[in-house]
Amino acid sequence: MQNELERYKNFDPTNAPLVKPSFVKKLQERHAIAQAKAFDADVVEWLSSQDNETKQHINDMVRHVMALKRV
């Protein structure tokens, strides 16, 4: 047990590969597909490059339109 602890004491994770569980990959793929269906590619690209304040403002505007459409 002590040998195992010593081995990990000096462990350097900088070269470790990034492991992404399969369910995370599937969720990301589903999210990308949903975005592609809802918005044109140029809109998605532009939105993804915006700061958080702009994204929040756009979300608020879309929610407002959603509320108007429900009435």
N, C-alpha and C positions, 0 to 999 in steps of 0.2 A: 504494500500500500504506500509506504513512504517513497519507494522508487517512482511510483506513478505520480505522486505529488511533485517530486523534484523535476520530473520530465516536463510537467506543465508549467512550472514556475517560470521558466525562461522561454515559453512558447511565444513565437512572433506570428501573429495572425495576418500580417501585411501581405504575405504571398498565398494565403489560403484561398481556395476557390469559393466563389459565392454560390451557395446552394439555395435554390428556390423550389419549395415543395410543389408538386404537380397541381394541387388544388389552387395555389396562388397563380400559377401560369394560366389555368383554365379561367379563373375569375378575371384576370387581366385581359384575356382574349375576348371573353363575353362583354367586358366593359368597352373594349375597342370596337366591337361589332355594334353594340348599342349606340355608341357615339356616331359611328359611320352612318347608321340608319337615321339618326335624328338630325344631324347637321352635315353640311357639306365639308369636305376635307379642308378647304381653305379657312373656314370658320373655326374648325377644331384646332387647326394649327395656330391661328391667331390667338384664340382663347388660351391655349396652353402656354403662350409666351407672355401673357399679361401678369401683372402683379396681383397679389391677393385682394387688395382693395377694389381693383377693377373687376376681378372675378366675382367678388361679393356683390358689387353693384349690378352686374349683369344677371346674376342669380336672382336678385331681388326684382329686377325688371321682368324676367321670365316668369317668376312666381306671380307677379301682378297680372300679366297676360293670362296665366293659367286661371287665376281667380275670376277674371272677366269672362273667360270662356265657359266657366262652370255655371254662371248665372243664366 
